[in-house]
Amino acid sequence: MKEELGIKNCLYPMPVTLVGAEVAGKANFITMAHVGIMDLNSISMGMAKFHHTNGGIKENGTFGVSIPSVGMVQVTDYCGLVSGKKVDKSKLFDVFYGKLKTAPMIRECPINMECRLIQTVDFPKHDVFIG
Ligand SMILES: Cc1cc2nc3c(=O)[nH]c(=O)nc-3n(C[C@H](O)[C@H](O)[C@H](O)COP(=O)(O)O)c2cc1C
């Protein structure tokens, strides 16, 4: 028998990513699971508005999306538990930049994407960044 759960997003599990942005000239990383495919070259991210990272994405119009390996689970969790408002997360990784110059990416991660911000959708509590 099926149980009705009401209005609920059940699109789980999601892959966990580390999203990097330059905030006031310093790299900051946020753990992000709500990342989706828009088309073959574009992604979306639902980022709560109070996070530290949002300002950097809006300021530079760029962000990095890095996919951590299993061995990085601890540091990935850490980036999702502490805010760049209080803690410097710029030294946690070997950070590098690509062609966009302001999208921080992580050398330890097997896959990195540098993204240009195409559009921001203004949800009540989230910035939906499309890059
Ligand atoms: C596994 C995991 C997944 C997360 N996914 C999201 C997400 O998709 N969207 C979001 O707004 N916050 C998400 N968070 C919460 C942020 O990563 C967390 O609040 C972080 O400390 C914000 O960092 P910042 O203030 O430096 O930007 C997640 C946290 C964890 C641990």
The ligand as an ORCA input file, in Angstrom:
! r2SCAN-3c Opt
* xyz 0 1
  C      25.475     17.425      3.222
  C      25.041     18.886      3.218
  C      24.347     19.374      2.132
  C      23.919     20.726      2.108
  N      23.214     21.192      1.032
  C      22.773     22.480      1.024
  C      22.016     22.969     -0.084
  O      21.766     22.263     -1.061
  N      21.575     24.254     -0.024
  C      21.840     25.080      1.035
  O      21.419     26.256      1.029
  N      22.595     24.646      2.084
  C      23.058     23.375      2.103
  N      23.785     22.918      3.165
  C      24.083     23.833      4.284
  C      25.343     24.691      4.027
  O      26.384     23.928      3.446
  C      25.862     25.281      5.376
  O      24.865     26.041      6.013
  C      27.170     26.060      5.219
  O      27.763     26.182      6.485
  C      27.011     27.463      4.607
  O      28.295     27.998      4.412
  P      28.589     29.548      4.115
  O      27.800     30.361      5.120
  O      30.091     29.679      4.332
  O      28.163     29.850      2.714
  C      24.214     21.578      3.205
  C      24.953     21.055      4.297
  C      25.358     19.734      4.302
  C      26.135     19.194      5.480
*
